[in-house]
């Protein structure tokens, strides 16, 4: 039986809110698909039960609607990505499941169809569709959403090293939705201009595999200031990481995980620094070194 395997992702990278994500090898979600006659989707999650109206079920309904088909499929998801930690667990689960189904069914579709379906399924967790995590999990590397209607994106393949800090804390109720509700509804025009410059640096750095440019784009004065109070040990972890040689630091997605961009030679020192920050705050955490990686769609040969 074919195994769909999608990586963890970190969305936003500071200034690139809702349009930028990177795929990394910190964690993976895996899914198995059995295809039979008839029509319907049955999803089982190993280790937890998100209920019948989950991201994977919604993603399949959208996929079938888009393709104008309906197949009977049984999905088993084993998600090793920490749930509700800002690491794209829900998007990766949907992408892994769809990749497994397409392989078993012998179907080939435009990768954007997969991203759109998985992103649509995200509404079950976030309250509204969003496509950055799903795109990263599907295509790997670094992705930039260039249009929402119609959905379009570009993929880059930078070689980047990160340190991922994952605190073991109770998640906020409806965490992604809650973290969207704290965002500012308006910004000053001068702030807007500075933010455009940062996003430009971020995308340019990803395209050129230039860590210094990426780090410049990881600064943010719009989204992150509104969210840091909800991210445990953020200030201490950021300070310690930068002192240890990190190039940039940001919240991973909606948090509470954090992401430090590092040169490979500094990875262990930054890992130790972030782990120390959590320990000094009395927070248990897993801190891992990770690198950009490929997405789930490589298994069935889509470009």
Steps between C-alpha positions, in 0.01 A plus 500: 500500500629845406585739784439871452760693700488877553744710702444751775491861387554845645281769351544877488874518585434836658383744236350250254167455677272249323711499181837342591590163648796265516493122525750344738593155622430555870189277487279313251138398454428169330179366349380178343214477251277213389283567197184301424180522304232749588524848646603625843793590722579333831790642701669350805774678695741289702534626854228765501152573367431850360140405424323434171522858370880507483748659263563180302132424444437859388800490270373186327152643455658804333729283288210291371295812433785656302571184299134426443540144627426307816682186611474282804815541705610394846781709649719427801709797619800467730599857575837528672492881474407656836138611476404865557864608520529719189676230296235435236373170641149531354618605155760225489243238600273603212783513248637161605152346476429649158842393369434144619154497343619633164771235482263219591234625259751553218403866462721794402386855565648848497681551834298819549186287522655311793607823671159658449317198641729464801493875562122497485499223758695724736176684575412215736792606723545869422148618426589597143705349215869582470755348269856569619549190716325273250716634217818440697397148598406417142789653307777528756781753506368853536167608352355842434128546430481746210122505451199391701239524226592305301739321732857510372842466654869463433746259657866559579752246624728685741739308720429638846557377854267575789464433868140422595385550858178323598376579852292241682218728609120466483384642166259788483144398424448531122858623496543602136169684491577670833843611380342655192251693709776688687647647180475874432226607261696797362864614479666833433604559139866535602477160672346356184793623291756354742313172497506485120876546514531212746282267294705590192818409687344175622389384156825610338698312762299183448540526122876552529554265796650796684461460879592862571218629279256247646595616849432861407151399392436312823467828688137603542320787670141411407408142586763381745468789751132412538576133558818479708316535833330168420828321415670361812862610556504688169706799615758294689527238222544769237765684698697186582477371142631823348779519758600145404529593133151460351448712188127545549223395736122482471183327611433185301158554348254591773731357768576414769801344326786727397745488213859622485687528170864397547820426320564128529812558707296687764206257516603312813584818693164654411319178586661499844419869549130456421479190719656701785246778451211259538663334802548834672131577443408164652360368170557153363582514130642307209764689304617359167734592217321474164567568134282586203366186335282371217123471515252214466443542127849382411377146555279507197712703267312829469702807417 
